[in-house]
């Protein structure tokens, strides 16, 4: 049987179009990296100090370490010392061996794990022989003392540098959950480097006022606890943010509690005209509500104002619209995934959502929107598991395992994987399922290339 020439032409055209889209995506990623390097090099040349610029390197999961890295570079520049900023994703042996001084801001995720963007550094650089005898370094380790391996990755980097012959400029500075006094100590060490005596203390960024305009209980009767859809409108001008960014909400001092900040994934886009969240009411073992979730879902009156700032989280930003996305999450983690779906178009690469919760009757969050995205083509596939439903009993990692063949096909077409939700249980289970479905080497390569990204808590 003779092939239809027209059908061959269509097939060749489709392949050419696919190759063009891949080329455009790679060009955009390389251009973004080049712009970041240009910004860093401009900052390096701005310093007027003697010697080569100080290398400032960050390993960031949620963007906080990156933010501190740029603040560090600006403080050095203000003190007359040049600085060049690099992500651990772009850090290699040669860069470290040719530097005379380096300041490293290193986050730890979970129980001692490195941020995703540092995966290549851990696998290739930290396992290679290095002679860093000419390097002096300072290290700011970010962590959370509620985990046994507090600042575990920071300690691992510190130990590796010392074994490679590098000398510390000062003892490692550990930061517990953004502790202000520890960050001030880091700034003091920077002042020692620059010789500055007048540099002002770093203070937390100012919060902007936002007004609560909607709060809806979306899963009444759920066995998993109450979840609320909240919406806030800016009192002043609405700022710009991107899917994947994070909101920091300042908590007021009340009932003898110490004020602080809480972070939530943003479930909306600037085009919505408001910031939206999906927040679960947490309760202590005695039944009393959690400090932040209790105030936001119970205590704050409709129309009441809060202080909030929106922080970029570049490690969880969307890929190009033509790149297929595999979105995986559970519980209120669907909030961050919802923003990515809102940013997609029906003519783009499409998205596939795999989501797990307790009961379909109560916890099918944003179901109306999901069905509309399915109908429009924004969402090409939707798989959901409900662990408490009779006849189901599955978790989201079970969906990953069951769809292994399709996952390999999507990844083969250049899809990215975004995971949002609980750190304990879900993210580890999903990671293990992905390794089994795709292979360990593929998962590691995707991590290193930024095609596998996580926002877990």
MOZI-V878985 format. One record per backbone hydrogen bond with DSSP energy under -0.5 kcal/mol. CO is the residue of the C=O (numbers start at 0). NH is the residue of the N-H. Records with the same first field share a line. If there is no record, write none. Layout:
# MOZI-V878985
CO: NH + NH
This chain:
# MOZI-V878985
2: 4
3: 7
4: 8
5: 9
6: 10
7: 11
8: 12
9: 13
10: 14
11: 15
12: 16
13: 17
14: 18
15: 19
16: 20
17: 21
18: 22
19: 23
20: 24
21: 25
22: 26
23: 27
24: 28
25: 29
26: 30
27: 31
28: 32
29: 33
30: 34
31: 35
32: 36
33: 37
34: 38
35: 39
36: 40
37: 41
38: 42
39: 43
40: 44
41: 45
42: 46
43: 46
53: 83
54: 56 + 102
55: 85
56: 104
57: 59 + 87
58: 106
62: 66
63: 67
64: 68
65: 69
66: 70
67: 71
68: 72
69: 73
70: 74
71: 75
72: 76
73: 77
74: 78
75: 80
76: 79
79: 48
81: 53
83: 55
85: 57
86: 89
87: 90
91: 95
92: 96
93: 97
95: 98
99: 135
100: 54
101: 137
102: 56
103: 105 + 139
104: 58
105: 141
106: 114
108: 112
109: 111
112: 108
114: 117
115: 118
117: 121
118: 122
119: 123 + 124
120: 124 + 125
124: 127
129: 131
131: 134
134: 166
135: 101
136: 168 + 169
137: 103
138: 140 + 172
139: 105 + 141
140: 174
141: 107
142: 176
143: 146
147: 149
148: 151
150: 154
151: 155
152: 156
153: 157
154: 158
155: 159
156: 160
157: 161
158: 162
159: 163
160: 165
161: 164
163: 131
166: 136
171: 173
172: 140
174: 142 + 176
175: 178
178: 182
179: 183
180: 184
181: 185
182: 186
183: 187
184: 188
185: 189
186: 190
187: 191
188: 192
189: 193
190: 194 + 195
207: 307
208: 234 + 235
209: 305
210: 212 + 232
211: 302
213: 230
215: 217 + 228
218: 221
221: 224
225: 280
226: 217 + 218
227: 229 + 278
228: 215
229: 276
230: 212 + 213
231: 274
232: 210
241: 244
242: 317
244: 265
245: 310
246: 248 + 263
247: 249 + 308
248: 261
249: 306
250: 259
251: 253
253: 256
259: 250
261: 248
263: 246
268: 271 + 273
269: 272
274: 231
275: 266
276: 229
278: 227
279: 281
281: 289
283: 286
287: 283
289: 293
290: 294
291: 295
292: 296
293: 297 + 298
294: 299
300: 303
303: 211
305: 209
306: 249
307: 207
308: 247 + 310
310: 245
312: 315
313: 316
319: 322
320: 348
323: 415
324: 326 + 351
325: 327 + 417
326: 353
327: 419
328: 355
329: 332
330: 333
331: 334
332: 336
333: 337
334: 338
335: 339
336: 340
337: 341
338: 342
339: 343
340: 343
344: 347
349: 324
350: 379 + 380
351: 326 + 353
352: 382
353: 328
354: 384
355: 330
356: 386
357: 387 + 388
358: 361 + 362
359: 363
362: 364
363: 366
365: 369
366: 370
367: 371
368: 372
369: 373
370: 374
371: 375
372: 376 + 377 + 378
377: 350 + 379
380: 352
382: 354
384: 356
385: 388 + 392
388: 391 + 392
394: 397 + 398
395: 399
396: 400
397: 401
398: 402
400: 403
402: 406
403: 407
404: 408
405: 409
406: 410
407: 411
408: 412
409: 412 + 414
410: 413
415: 325
416: 452
417: 327
418: 454
419: 329
420: 456
421: 426
422: 427
423: 425
424: 428
425: 429
426: 430
427: 431
428: 432
429: 433
430: 434
431: 435
432: 436
433: 437 + 438
434: 438
438: 442
439: 443
440: 444
441: 445
442: 446
443: 447
444: 448
445: 450 + 451
446: 449
450: 416
452: 418
454: 420
